[in-house]
Amino acid sequence: MELWFTEKANDYVGLSCRVREILTRKQSIYQEITVMDTKQFGKILLLDGVLQTTTKDEFAYHEMISHVPLNSHPNPRKVAVIGGGDGGTVREIVKHKSIEKVVLVEIDADVINISKQYLPEIAGGLDDQRVEILIADGIDHIQKSKDVYDIIIIDSTDPVSGGPAFDLFTSDFYTCVYEALTKDGIMVTQTESPYYEPEAVQHIYQAVSKSFPITRLYLAYIPTYPSGMWSFTLGSKSKKPEAMANKHNQGFPTKYYTPDIHKAAFSLPVFVQNLITEK
Amino acid sequence: MELWFTEKANDYVGLSCRVREILTRKQSIYQEITVMDTKQFGKILLLDGVLQTTTKDEFAYHEMISHVPLNSHPNPRKVAVIGGGDGGTVREIVKHKSIEKVVLVEIDADVINISKQYLPEIAGGLDDQRVEILIADGIDHIQKSKDVYDIIIIDSTDPVSGGPAFDLFTSDFYTCVYEALTKDGIMVTQTESPYYEPEAVQHIYQAVSKSFPITRLYLAYIPTYPSGMWSFTLGSKSKKPEAMANKHNQGFPTKYYTPDIHKAAFSLPVFVQNLITEK
């Protein structure tokens, strides 16, 4: 039997991969959580059938969502991750020696438990002593945090209308994020494909811009996300991220990120630049 | 009826898109040529069922395969394009005012004829007075050209074993390309996805390196090519491409390329850099 999984980005395009085995499939309070094994992408984590991360290319996403903001800040000590229950973002954050505390705010404990069991190569960083795991609503946590975090990373599912992550992409939430950040604070959120979802990219960029004086879009190649071109939107209180305030050699290995890639990621193709400069 | 086209990059992964209409399908002497219309990618040109270009994202490929070498050369006047019968690469080349002659060497006249009829927005540049079209074997033409071209662009199908383009990816051919180029000459060839075909990228880079003292890999986001991360290998006789010898404002509009993107495209993720530095 040839078993294939197809993820449709919309009604007109989809990415398919052959499945070796469904490793687990569980309905949690919030969503259906699936881990499957494939030849092309290794193990894949799905939430409600939507691909979240794969062991083949997760390094690109997790390195770029974490090292870019961390190396844009002069001295990041305290970080919050909203979502990110698979642990990959935390794994990258704790590589930085300056980090004293990482608070992971994940609403669904089952995502963490299943990731620890089935994706230990991704979830391993969650065991670091500096990591505090809160099973809680990310919006509630950020709303009651004032002047606390140097970096806030929003590592959520997509902004689907009516979905659990939708309110994480609103200007009201970004205002709360701004207030939860310390003086030189920086936030990053994953923000869809400029090729497939240009309006979403544009909308989120404008929403972040309302709260943050410095707003930037940057890109990474992630083959398992729709179109392979993925964007991140960064809001900064004072530091220009492309200036790389933290130039110290961090002394840890990476598979994607380099200081050179950090700067290059902010160079946008014309059609992407037009999305965020048009009013 | 829902009609879907699926292109499998290998036995384990494929990209699918919904088809509105098959516009034409013809068996030429060399291959099956198909043009179909889709909602997601607009019109798609297929050769032997393999996606070559789409009206939605062709600008990324054609701008990056042409403007990068042209702006790396101090004064490009004469260019050869091997393959490229759809005309998109030529369309970009003739935007440069310094260009006096472009020779398109396409083995299959039907690719040109069908592109002109069904993809005029891509093929339009072929009507420029500086363009000479040769229906001929690209290897033969390059072998008998000595010290003729400032730029040679290899815009071929993939290096499939036994396929018509296979010999365009050999070190013997790159030696001929070197000899066909003038003193500061530069060649570029499209070279597969580092995510899906790392060995091919590595192999071609090494083959180009045997003939050219300066060899570079650069990248572009092309959602309809496998993985969305596409590589180009550039060989240069004397000029470092990242230095951008030709800094003049060309004064024409682009959708992807900028001088900033030119430089950023040479910044490689660690796993890609490792492919071309490991021996």
Boltz contact constraints between the chains, C-beta under 6 A:
constraints:
  - contact:
      token1: [A, 12]
      token2: [B, 18]
      max_distance: 6.0
  - contact:
      token1: [A, 12]
      token2: [B, 39]
      max_distance: 6.0
  - contact:
      token1: [A, 12]
      token2: [B, 40]
      max_distance: 6.0
  - contact:
      token1: [A, 13]
      token2: [B, 17]
      max_distance: 6.0
  - contact:
      token1: [A, 13]
      token2: [B, 40]
      max_distance: 6.0
  - contact:
      token1: [A, 14]
      token2: [B, 16]
      max_distance: 6.0
  - contact:
      token1: [A, 15]
      token2: [B, 15]
      max_distance: 6.0
  - contact:
      token1: [A, 16]
      token2: [B, 14]
      max_distance: 6.0
  - contact:
      token1: [A, 17]
      token2: [B, 13]
      max_distance: 6.0
  - contact:
      token1: [A, 18]
      token2: [B, 12]
      max_distance: 6.0
  - contact:
      token1: [A, 39]
      token2: [B, 12]
      max_distance: 6.0
  - contact:
      token1: [A, 40]
      token2: [B, 12]
      max_distance: 6.0
  - contact:
      token1: [A, 40]
      token2: [B, 13]
      max_distance: 6.0
  - contact:
      token1: [A, 195]
      token2: [B, 223]
      max_distance: 6.0
  - contact:
      token1: [A, 221]
      token2: [B, 229]
      max_distance: 6.0
  - contact:
      token1: [A, 223]
      token2: [B, 195]
      max_distance: 6.0
  - contact:
      token1: [A, 223]
      token2: [B, 227]
      max_distance: 6.0
  - contact:
      token1: [A, 223]
      token2: [B, 228]
      max_distance: 6.0
  - contact:
      token1: [A, 227]
      token2: [B, 223]
      max_distance: 6.0
  - contact:
      token1: [A, 227]
      token2: [B, 228]
      max_distance: 6.0
  - contact:
      token1: [A, 228]
      token2: [B, 223]
      max_distance: 6.0
  - contact:
      token1: [A, 228]
      token2: [B, 227]
      max_distance: 6.0
  - contact:
      token1: [A, 228]
      token2: [B, 228]
      max_distance: 6.0
  - contact:
      token1: [A, 228]
      token2: [B, 229]
      max_distance: 6.0
  - contact:
      token1: [A, 229]
      token2: [B, 221]
      max_distance: 6.0
  - contact:
      token1: [A, 229]
      token2: [B, 228]
      max_distance: 6.0
  - contact:
      token1: [A, 254]
      token2: [B, 270]
      max_distance: 6.0
  - contact:
      token1: [A, 255]
      token2: [B, 270]
      max_distance: 6.0
  - contact:
      token1: [A, 255]
      token2: [B, 271]
      max_distance: 6.0
  - contact:
      token1: [A, 256]
      token2: [B, 269]
      max_distance: 6.0
  - contact:
      token1: [A, 256]
      token2: [B, 270]
      max_distance: 6.0
  - contact:
      token1: [A, 260]
      token2: [B, 267]
      max_distance: 6.0
  - contact:
      token1: [A, 261]
      token2: [B, 267]
      max_distance: 6.0
  - contact:
      token1: [A, 261]
      token2: [B, 269]
      max_distance: 6.0
  - contact:
      token1: [A, 264]
      token2: [B, 264]
      max_distance: 6.0
  - contact:
      token1: [A, 264]
      token2: [B, 267]
      max_distance: 6.0
  - contact:
      token1: [A, 267]
      token2: [B, 260]
      max_distance: 6.0
  - contact:
      token1: [A, 267]
      token2: [B, 261]
      max_distance: 6.0
  - contact:
      token1: [A, 267]
      token2: [B, 264]
      max_distance: 6.0
  - contact:
      token1: [A, 269]
      token2: [B, 256]
      max_distance: 6.0
  - contact:
      token1: [A, 269]
      token2: [B, 261]
      max_distance: 6.0
  - contact:
      token1: [A, 270]
      token2: [B, 254]
      max_distance: 6.0
  - contact:
      token1: [A, 270]
      token2: [B, 255]
      max_distance: 6.0
  - contact:
      token1: [A, 270]
      token2: [B, 256]
      max_distance: 6.0
  - contact:
      token1: [A, 271]
      token2: [B, 255]
      max_distance: 6.0
